[in-house]
Amino acid sequence: MIQPEPTTAFGQAVAATATPSNAQRAWQELGYGMFIHFGPNTFAGKAWGDGKLPPEAFNPSHLDPRQWADVAADAGMKYAVLTTKHHDGFCLWPSRHTEYSIKNAPGRRDVVRAFVDAFRATGMKVGLYYSLWDVNFAEYENDAAYAAYMQAQIRELLTEYGPILELWFDGGWDKEFPTREWSWNDSYRESVPADVLRGGRWHWRELYDLAHALQPECLVINNSSSDRPGIPRYLPVDVRTSEHYDFVWNDRIHQAHTEPLFKDDDGKSVYLPLEFTTSLNLDWFYIPNKHVLHPSVATICDWHTRARQCGANLLLNVGPDTRGLVPEYHRLFLKEAGRRLAL
């Protein structure tokens, strides 16, 4: 498909003046990563939880992030990103700022610690996903209180787990779009205050600056709506996202904007590489007793090739099961795809 000219999120063309930072270049060289959605949703059998599942329900029988890392290594992946907190608000590390965390689950094992240790042992880089949206936090609608809570938790994640490759935020639509649904509507530019559409309710700029103050080389990502693939939700960010390939919404194909040049809020050109992310299990989390058609080896290879041809990375999701293991059928497809791609 013919790609559009470089644009901002609001459609304004920019000159090709910005270049990637050293951190962005190093990230692009990695090329291929594993996204890992794991948490209470795995046990509730839901794509999005309601924040009411008791911590005791999170009880994997054979939790083994080393097995996850082995699967990723067999596939030729170079980095991995774990969902530390999804929309349900449950934290996979023993956060000091909430009781809704692993510290009150059976075993009390710090999953974030086990994850970073296992993947680093194989030579892979690690990233962390953190949902802005939180249906469990009591003061979520108090923007100042919730921003302080998020900043406290990001400080934990970026000071207690070593170097973090990327910090992957999600769920921004919930405090931005009047419908509180993920899909974008151009009328929001007229009906929603500009500051809200720039992440004002999240205190986004403070959160971004905090992440870089704590880890200057960590790349900050904020997931776009699926029907605006490759377009930044707002700035600043360091990497753009595109969920899925050939995304169909309202009978229209939404393909990713792949050009990397944008203008920030001050009119300065910025370089923003792209990360495609899609899933081997279509609900992101493993859902027990649900059948899906598994993407073929050829499809996985095509996803990887398409991403690399436009200078993007591919972050391919797996959902560990209720044992805490990546299902063996994922390994079979991923390993063969890696072999065919000569990774």
C-alpha positions in Angstrom: 0.0 0.0 0.0 1.2 3.5 -0.8 2.3 5.2 2.4 1.3 8.8 3.2 3.8 11.7 3.5 5.3 12.1 7.0 2.7 13.7 9.2 2.0 14.8 12.7 -0.9 13.2 14.6 -3.0 16.1 13.2 -2.0 15.6 9.6 0.7 18.4 9.2 3.6 17.4 6.9 7.1 17.8 8.3 10.6 18.1 6.9 13.0 15.1 7.1 15.3 16.7 9.7 15.2 14.5 12.8 17.4 11.5 13.3 17.2 8.6 15.7 18.9 8.8 19.1 21.5 6.2 20.1 18.9 4.5 22.3 16.4 4.3 19.4 19.1 2.9 17.1 20.1 0.2 19.6 16.4 -0.7 20.1 15.8 -0.9 16.3 18.8 -3.3 16.0 17.1 -5.7 18.4 14.2 -6.0 15.9 12.1 -8.8 17.5 10.7 -9.3 20.9 8.2 -11.3 23.0 5.2 -9.6 24.6 3.9 -11.4 27.6 0.4 -10.9 28.9 0.0 -12.7 32.2 -1.9 -11.9 35.4 -5.4 -12.3 37.0 -7.0 -12.3 33.6 -5.3 -15.5 32.9 -7.2 -17.1 35.7 -10.5 -15.2 35.3 -10.6 -16.2 31.6 -11.0 -12.5 30.5 -9.3 -10.2 28.1 -9.9 -7.2 30.5 -10.5 -7.7 34.2 -12.7 -5.7 36.5 -10.2 -5.4 39.4 -12.4 -7.5 41.7 -10.7 -10.9 41.4 -9.1 -11.6 44.8 -5.3 -11.9 44.8 -5.6 -15.4 46.0 -7.0 -16.4 42.5 -3.6 -15.6 41.0 -2.0 -19.0 41.7 0.1 -20.5 38.8 1.1 -24.1 39.6 4.4 -24.1 37.7 5.4 -20.5 37.2 8.7 -20.5 35.3 9.8 -17.4 33.5 13.0 -19.3 32.5 10.7 -21.4 30.3 9.4 -18.2 28.7 12.9 -17.0 28.1 13.8 -20.3 26.5 10.9 -20.1 24.1 11.9 -16.5 23.1 15.5 -17.5 22.6 14.5 -20.5 20.5 12.5 -18.1 18.3 15.5 -15.7 17.8 13.9 -12.9 19.9 16.2 -10.3 21.4 14.0 -8.7 24.1 10.7 -9.2 26.0 8.0 -7.0 27.6 5.9 -8.1 30.6 2.5 -6.8 31.7 3.4 -5.6 35.2 -0.1 -4.1 35.7 -3.0 -4.4 33.4 -6.3 -2.5 33.4 -7.5 -4.6 36.5 -4.8 -2.8 38.6 -3.1 -6.0 39.9 0.6 -5.6 40.3 3.0 -8.5 39.4 5.5 -7.0 41.8 5.1 -6.3 45.6 4.3 -2.7 45.2 4.4 -0.7 48.4 1.6 1.5 47.2 -1.3 -1.0 46.9 -2.5 -4.2 48.5 -3.8 -5.4 45.2 -0.5 -7.1 44.2 1.5 -10.3 44.2 2.4 -9.8 47.9 -1.1 -11.0 48.8 -1.2 -13.9 46.3 -0.2 -17.5 47.1 3.5 -17.9 47.1 4.1 -14.1 47.0 6.6 -14.5 44.3 7.8 -11.3 42.6 7.0 -12.1 39.0 8.7 -9.0 37.6 11.9 -10.0 39.4 11.7 -13.6 38.1 11.0 -12.2 34.6 13.9 -9.8 34.4 16.3 -12.3 35.9 15.3 -15.1 33.5 15.5 -13.0 30.4 18.7 -11.2 31.3 20.3 -14.6 31.9 19.8 -15.5 28.3 21.2 -12.2 27.1 17.9 -10.5 26.3 16.8 -7.0 27.1 13.7 -6.5 29.2 10.8 -4.0 29.0 7.8 -3.4 31.2 4.1 -2.8 30.3 2.1 -0.6 32.7 -1.6 0.3 32.2 -2.6 3.9 32.8 -6.2 2.8 33.2 -6.8 1.1 36.6 -10.3 -0.1 37.7 -9.1 -1.1 41.2 -7.5 2.1 42.5 -10.0 3.9 44.8 -9.0 7.5 43.8 -8.6 6.8 40.1 -10.9 9.7 39.1 -8.9 12.1 41.3 -6.3 12.9 38.7 -3.7 14.4 41.0 -3.9 11.5 43.4 -3.8 8.9 40.7 -0.9 10.6 38.9 1.1 10.5 42.2 0.3 6.8 42.6 1.5 6.0 39.1 4.6 8.0 39.5 5.4 6.2 42.8 4.9 2.8 41.1 7.0 3.8 38.0 9.7 4.9 40.4 9.6 1.4 41.9 9.9 -0.3 38.6 12.7 1.9 37.2 14.8 1.9 40.4 14.5 -1.7 41.6 14.7 -3.9 38.5 17.8 -2.7 36.7 18.0 -1.3 33.2 14.7 -1.3 31.4 14.7 -1.2 27.6 11.2 0.2 27.1 8.3 1.3 29.3 5.0 0.4 27.5 2.0 2.4 28.6 -1.6 1.5 27.6 -5.2 2.4 28.3 -4.9 6.2 27.7 -8.3 6.5 26.0 -10.1 5.9 29.3 -9.5 9.5 30.6 -9.3 11.1 27.1 -12.2 10.0 25.0 -15.8 10.9 26.1 -17.1 7.4 25.3 -14.2 5.9 27.4 -13.9 3.4 24.6 -10.6 2.8 22.7 -11.7 3.9 19.2 -10.9 7.4 18.0 -13.3 10.0 16.5 -12.2 13.1 14.8 -14.9 15.1 16.5 -12.9 14.7 19.8 -10.6 17.5 18.6 -13.6 19.9 18.8 -15.4 18.5 21.8 -12.5 17.5 24.2 -10.1 20.1 25.7 -6.8 20.0 24.0 -5.0 19.4 27.3 -7.0 16.3 27.8 -6.1 15.0 24.4 -2.4 15.7 25.2 -2.6 13.4 28.3 -3.3 16.2 30.8 -5.5 14.0 33.1 -2.6 11.5 33.4 0.0 14.3 34.1 1.7 12.7 31.1 4.6 15.1 30.8 5.5 14.6 34.4 5.3 10.8 34.0 7.5 10.9 30.8 10.0 13.2 32.4 10.2 11.0 35.5 10.9 7.9 33.5 13.8 9.6 31.7 15.1 11.2 34.9 15.3 7.7 36.4 16.6 5.9 33.3 17.6 8.2 30.4 18.0 5.4 27.9 14.6 3.8 28.6 12.2 4.3 25.6 8.8 5.5 26.6 5.8 4.2 24.6 2.1 5.0 24.8 -0.2 2.7 22.9 -2.2 4.3 20.2 -5.8 3.4 19.5 -6.0 0.3 17.2 -7.7 2.3 14.5 -4.9 4.9 14.4 -1.9 2.6 14.0 1.5 4.3 13.9 0.1 7.7 15.0 1.3 8.9 18.4 -1.5 9.2 21.0 0.3 12.4 22.0 3.8 13.6 22.6 6.4 13.2 24.0 7.0 9.5 23.3 10.1 7.7 22.0 8.4 4.9 20.0 5.1 4.6 18.3 2.8 1.5 18.3 0.7 -0.3 15.8 -1.5 -3.0 17.2 -2.0 -5.8 14.7 -1.6 -5.8 10.9 -4.4 -4.9 8.5 -6.7 -3.9 11.3 -10.3 -3.8 10.2 -12.7 -1.5 12.1 -16.1 -0.3 10.8 -15.5 -2.1 7.5 -12.3 -0.2 6.9 -8.7 -1.4 6.8 -6.5 0.6 9.0 -2.8 0.1 8.1 0.1 1.5 10.0 1.6 4.9 9.3 5.2 3.9 8.9 7.0 7.2 8.3 9.0 8.1 11.4 9.0 11.9 11.3 6.6 14.0 13.4 6.4 17.5 14.9 6.2 17.8 18.7 4.0 20.4 20.5 6.7 23.0 20.0 7.0 22.5 16.2 10.3 20.6 16.4 10.8 17.6 14.2 11.2 14.3 16.1 12.1 10.8 15.0 9.8 8.1 16.3 10.4 4.5 15.3 7.5 2.0 15.1 6.8 -1.1 17.0 4.2 -3.5 15.5 2.6 -5.7 18.2 0.2 -8.6 17.6 -0.7 -11.8 19.3 -0.6 -15.5 18.9 -3.6 -15.8 21.1 -6.1 -13.3 20.0 -7.3 -12.2 23.4 -3.7 -11.3 24.5 -4.1 -13.2 27.7 -4.5 -17.0 27.7 -8.1 -17.9 28.1 -8.8 -21.5 29.2 -10.9 -23.8 27.0 -11.2 -21.3 24.2 -10.2 -22.5 20.7 -8.5 -20.2 18.2 -6.9 -20.6 14.9 -3.1 -20.3 15.5 -1.2 -18.1 13.1 0.9 -20.2 10.8 4.7 -20.2 10.6 4.4 -18.4 7.3 2.2 -15.7 8.9 4.7 -15.2 11.7 7.5 -14.9 9.2 5.5 -12.4 7.1 4.8 -10.3 10.2 8.5 -10.1 11.0 9.5 -9.4 7.4 6.9 -6.6 7.0 8.0 -4.9 10.2 11.7 -5.0 9.3 11.1 -3.8 5.8 9.8 -0.5 7.1 12.4 -0.3 9.9 10.0 -1.3 12.6 10.3 -3.9 15.4 7.9 -6.7 16.0 6.7 -7.4 19.5 4.8 -10.7 19.3 2.6 -11.6 22.2 2.1 -14.9 24.0 -0.1 -15.6 27.0 1.3 -18.0 29.6 -1.3 -20.4 30.8 -2.7 -21.0 34.3 0.4 -23.2 35.1 2.6 -20.1 34.4 4.1 -21.7 31.2 4.1 -20.7 27.6 2.0 -23.4 25.8 4.2 -25.8 23.9 2.3 -25.2 20.6 3.5 -21.6 20.6 7.1 -22.8 20.9 6.7 -25.1 17.9 5.4 -22.3 15.6 7.9 -19.7 17.0 10.9 -21.9 16.7 10.2 -22.9 13.1 9.5 -19.3 12.2 12.9 -18.3 13.7 14.6 -21.1 11.7 13.0 -20.0 8.4 14.0 -16.3 9.1 17.5 -17.4 10.0 17.3 -15.5 13.3 
